[in-house]
Amino acid sequence: MDFPASHILSITQFERFDIERIFTVADQMEPYAHRRKMTRVLEGAILGNMFFEASTRTRVSFGCAFNLLGGEVRETTGFQSSAISKGESLYDTARVLSSYSDVIAMRHPDAGSVAEFASASRVPVINGGDGANEHPTQALLDLYTIKCELAAKCREVDGLRIAMIGDLRHGRTVHSLCKLLCLYKNVKAVLISPAELSMPEEYVEQLRAAGHEVIVSDALEANICDVDIVYSTRIQEERFSSQEEADLYRGRFRLNQAIYTEFCQPNTVIMHPLPRDSRATANELDVDLDGNPNLAIFRQADNGVLVRMALFALVLDVAHLVDKYSKDVPWHTANRVI
């Protein structure tokens, strides 16, 4: 892939070499993301952060990543604060707002909407999630986390054994991750969900076409015994026709320390794209797991900044200049523990 000035819309854009390139640049961003150094390589550049659907981590980490490279951020959040609420088309919005930005990160509730917006944009657009379709930067940070967690155990992504749990029908994070795993070898994917929320068949077939072993089941305990990663997802209540329908599935697959100890291998890594639903009716990842060293959900969130910094640096063609514009940070948190 030729990164400079490119849109980042789907995992299907990438070959394995491209992923390795992104991860190499993400590794180089570590001292900047952890505030040991600062760089002004994007000083004067503007990110248009356009989020038309609720977001905390994705929106803030995109902005943080751009700020850490020296750029500035302008935000639009929700339909009511934009001219779209007055009937403006995505085409018109893209033509106007892209003239105010050097790159745009966008989330929208409708599948395909970010690609539609990008077709009219004058600057690169990065997909921050489009409905139940894809979430490519989340899949990249997930795989980066998997790579780092396995490396600590002297393992590689090839040969990965992963269980994906929860709302696999609507979960765009697992859709994109499935596509990404097709670039690797000898993966075993265990897909655990109620039948009504099972992984769409197209993603199951893509995994199998890549030569991977795929198990589809609605049984949790029996299928988390021999995996490297347990990847839990929340019920995507915003994708259901009613709250009552979503509540039918809430809390069906709960993981706590007792279940982990009894059924998981001692080094099984626990992941979740966040937010985890900690309400009593759901409690999908119990807080008693917070002291478990294999709970990687916060390391996973931290890695989002690294990966998004890497994408900005590659798309704006400054990856080779980041260190040139760097210096030490003067503030007292420079040596904080990460």
N, C-alpha and C positions, 0 to 999 in steps of 0.2 A: 504494500500500500504506500502511496505517495502522501504522506501526512500533511505537509504544508498547505494551508487554505482548504483542507477537506472537511466536509461534514462528518460527524460521528453519529450515525443513526441506528446502526444494527451490528450485531456480532458477525453477521454474514459478510461484512466488509473485510474481515481479518483473516490472514493466514497465520500459521503458528509463528513464523518469523516475526510478524507484526506484533504479536503478543509479547514475545521475548524482547523486542525493541522497547515497547511500552514499559515493561517491568525493569529493564536496565535503567531507563531514565527515572522511573519511580525510585529505584534504589539510590540514585544520585540526589534525589530531593530530600532524603532523610534528614540531613543536618538543618535544612531550612524549615521543614515541617515541624521539627522538634525544637526550633528556636535557638539552635546553637550558632547559626549564621543567618544572615539576611541577604537578599538579593533584590536589586531594582531593575532587573532585566526587562520587565514590562511596564516600567514607569511611563505614565501618560496613556497607556492602553486602557480601554473600557470594556468590561464584561456587562452585557445585558442579561440579567438573571430573571427569566420570565417563567414564573411558576403559577399556573392556573389551577393547580390542584394542591391540596394540603401537603406540606413537606417541612421537616425540620432538618434532619441530617443532610439530605442531599442538597437542599438549597443553601444551607449555611456552609457546608463543606466546599461547594463550588465557589462561593464567595471567598471563603478563607483561602482556598488554593490560589485564587487569582490575586488576592491581597499579598500573599506570601511571596509571589513573584514580582511584586511591586506595582501591580495594576489597581485600578479603581472599579467599583461595582455599582451598578444602578439596578434597582429591583422593581419588578411588577409582581404582585401577589394577588391571586384571585381574579375572577372575572369582573367583579363589581368595581375594581379599581382600574379597569382598562376600557378602551373604546369598543372592545368586543361586545360588552354588555349593551352597547348602542347599535349593534348590528354590523359592526365593521368585520370584514372578511379576514381570514388568516393571511391572504395574499397582501391586502393593503397594510395590515399590521406589520408584516415582515418587511415590506418595502420601506416603510417609514422608520421602524425601530432599528433596523439593521444599519441605517445611515447614522445612527447615534452611537454605534458600538463597533468594536473590533472583532468580537466573538460573542455568541449568544448561547446560553444554556437554557433549555426549555423543558417544562413538564406540562402535559395536557391530558385530560381524562379520556380523550378519544384516540383509539388505535389509528395509527397512520397520520395523525395530525402534525407531529413534529416534522415528518418528512414532507408533508404538504407545505408547511411553513418554510422549511429549508429551501424548497424549490424556488421560492420568491426572494429569499434573503440575499443580500449583497455581501455577507460575511459568513464565516463558518458557523454552523449550528451543532451543538452537542445535545443529544437526546438524554434528558433527565427522567424519562419514563413517559410512555404514551399509552394510557389506558392499561388493559390487560395484555398488551402486545409485548413490548420489550423494555429493558432497563440496562442498556449495554455497559454503562460505567459501573453499575452495581455488580454485574457479572465479572467485570475486570477486577474490581477490588476484592470480590469473593475469591476468584482464582488466585490472585496475588496473596491473599491470606492463606489459602490452602497450600500454596507453594511454600510460604514462609513457615507455616506450622509443620508441614511434612519435612522440610529441610532440617528443622531442629531435631527430627527423629531419624535423620539420614535417609529420607525417602524422597521420591519424586512424584510428580503428578501422574506420569505414566504408571499404570497399575493401581490407581486410586480406587478405593471402595467408599462409596458415599450413599447415605440414606437421606432422601429429601422428604420432609414430613409436613402435612397440613393441607392448606388450600392450594393444591398444585394446578387446579384449573384456572384460577384467576391470578396466580402469583407470577407477575412478569419477571421477578428476579430469578426464579427457577427456570423459566422459559429461556431466558438469555444464557443462564449458566449451562443448560443442556446443550445449547448450540455451541458454546465455547468448548465444552468437554469433547465434542466431536472432533476436535483438532488433536486430541491426545490418544494414547494407545492403552488397550486392555483395561478400560474402566468398568467397574461394576456399579450400576446405579439401582438402588432400591427405592421405589416410589411408593410412599405410604400415605394414604388418604382415604376418606370415605369415597365410595364409588362415584357419588355425584360430584365430587371435587377432584377427580383423578386428572392426571397430566393429560393434556390434549394429545390425541393419537399422533399428530404430526411430529411432535417432539420425541415421543417414544420411538417412532420409526426412524427418525434421524439418528438417534443413539444406536439403534440396532444396525442401521446401514453403515455406521462407522465401525462396526465390529464389536460393540460393547455388549456386555451382559446386562439385561434389564429385568428386574423383578417388580411386578405391580401387586400391591397388597393393601389390605386395610388393617393389618395386625402390626402393632408397634413393637412390643417387647421381643417377639420372635425374630424380628428383622433388623435389630440394632446390635446384635451380638458380635458381628464380625465385620465392622466397618471402621474406616479411619476417621470419617467425618459424619456427624449427625447435624444436618442442616434443617432447622425448624423454621416454619413460616406461620404467620398469623392468618386468621380468617379475614379475607379481604371484604369487610362488611360493606364498603362503598361500592362494590361490584354487584351486590345483591339487590333484588327488587324491593326488599323490605328488611327492616331490622329483625323481624320475627323469623324470616327465612335464614338469615345469618346466624341467629341464635340456635338454630337446630344443630349446628356443627361446632359451636364454640365449646372449647374445653375437651374435645374428643381425644386429642393426643397430647397429654401432659407429660413433661419430662421433669423429674425432680432428682435429688441426690440419691434417694433410695432406689429408684428405678435404674438410674445410671450405674450405681454400684453393683446391682444384681445382674444387669443384662449387658452392660457395655464393657468393652476391653478397657483396662486401666488408662490407656493413653488416647482414647477416643476424643477427638476435638469436637466441641459444641459450637455451632455457628447459628446465626440468625441475622437477617438483614436489618432488623429493628424498624419501627418500634415493636418491642415485644408487648403483648397484651397481658398486663399483670393484674387485671381485674379478677376477682374471686371466681367469676363464672368461666374464665378462660385459663389464666395462670399457665400459659403454654410452656414457659421456662421458669420454674420456681426460683424464687429469690434464694433458696437454700443452696443453689448452684453457684452463687456469687463468689464463694470462697474456693471453688474448684479451679485449680490452675489450668485446666483444659477448657474452661469457658473462654472462648476467643471473641465474644461478641463486641467487646470494646476495642480490642486490638483490630478487629475487622473494621469498625467505624473509623478508627485512626487511619487505617490504610486507605480509606476513601480520599483523604487529602493528598496523600502521596500520588495515587493513581491519577487524580484529576489535575494535579500540578503537572504531571508528566504529559497528559493529553493537551493541556494548554500550551506547554512548551513545544510540543511536536507540531500542533496545528498552526501555531504562530511562528514556527521555525526559529526558536531561540534556545533549543535544548543545548546547543554547543556553546552558548554564550552565558549561561546561568552563572557559572563560577567566575567569569570575568567581571561581572557586576556585583560580586559578593563582598561582604565584610562581616566582622564579628558583631554580635549584638551587645549593647551596653547594659541592658536591664537585668534586674536581679534574678529573673526566672531562667536565665540562660543555661544554668546547670541543673534544671529540674529533672526529677526522675520520671521517665516515660513508662 
